[in-house]
């Protein structure tokens, strides 16, 4: 019985020391509201995220080129709606990378379409 307790404590110690409890990246997510609030007059920007590329309003741009493309499309209005749709087999990590890039651009209201 004593040796079993020793093994359990050694395994517990091993798993506690080998685990990582830090968060590598956080992305704030909010749910879509009802239809009670009217949309802004600004036209939405359509982002299509694929396994290898990103297109902004139909024009191919790399993940690093998205902020520049959105900056060129931004108008004088305060908030620009962005709709993100996924094409093909997009991983959750790829979507998270895009959301982190979009978080760095001020004045965006991002909506991610659900994959059907």
JOFENWO-V833678 format. One record per pair of residues at least 12 apart in sequence whose C-alpha atoms are under 8 Angstrom apart, sorted by the first residue. I is the first residue (numbers start at 1). J is the second residue. D is the distance in Angstrom with one decimal. If there is no record, write none. Layout:
[[I & J & D] [I & J & D]]
//
This chain:
[[27 & 96 & 7.3] [27 & 99 & 7.0] [27 & 100 & 6.8] [32 & 111 & 7.9] [42 & 77 & 7.0] [42 & 79 & 7.8] [42 & 80 & 6.3] [42 & 81 & 7.2] [43 & 80 & 7.5] [43 & 81 & 7.1] [44 & 80 & 6.6] [44 & 81 & 4.7] [44 & 82 & 5.4] [44 & 83 & 6.7] [45 & 57 & 6.2] [45 & 80 & 7.6] [45 & 81 & 6.3] [45 & 82 & 4.7] [45 & 83 & 6.1] [46 & 58 & 7.8] [46 & 82 & 6.0] [46 & 83 & 5.0] [46 & 84 & 6.2] [46 & 85 & 7.7] [47 & 82 & 7.1] [47 & 83 & 5.9] [47 & 84 & 4.7] [47 & 85 & 6.2] [48 & 84 & 5.8] [48 & 85 & 4.9] [48 & 86 & 5.7] [48 & 87 & 6.6] [49 & 84 & 7.0] [49 & 85 & 6.1] [49 & 86 & 4.7] [49 & 87 & 5.8] [49 & 90 & 7.4] [49 & 95 & 7.7] [50 & 86 & 6.0] [50 & 87 & 4.8] [50 & 88 & 6.1] [50 & 89 & 7.3] [50 & 90 & 5.9] [51 & 87 & 7.5] [51 & 88 & 6.7] [51 & 89 & 6.2] [51 & 90 & 5.0] [51 & 91 & 7.4] [51 & 94 & 7.5] [54 & 66 & 7.8] [56 & 69 & 7.0] [56 & 70 & 7.8] [63 & 98 & 6.8] [63 & 101 & 7.6] [64 & 101 & 7.8] [66 & 101 & 7.8] [66 & 102 & 7.9] [67 & 101 & 7.4] [67 & 102 & 7.1] [67 & 105 & 6.3] [78 & 107 & 6.2] [79 & 107 & 4.7] [79 & 108 & 5.6] [79 & 109 & 6.6] [80 & 107 & 6.1] [80 & 108 & 4.9] [80 & 109 & 6.0] [81 & 108 & 5.9] [81 & 109 & 4.7] [81 & 110 & 6.0] [81 & 111 & 7.6] [82 & 108 & 6.6] [82 & 109 & 5.9] [82 & 110 & 4.8] [82 & 111 & 6.1] [83 & 110 & 6.0] [83 & 111 & 4.9] [83 & 112 & 5.9] [83 & 113 & 7.1] [84 & 110 & 7.3] [84 & 111 & 6.1] [84 & 112 & 4.7] [84 & 113 & 6.0] [85 & 112 & 6.3] [85 & 113 & 5.3] [85 & 114 & 7.6] [85 & 115 & 7.7] [86 & 113 & 7.5] [86 & 115 & 6.7]]
//
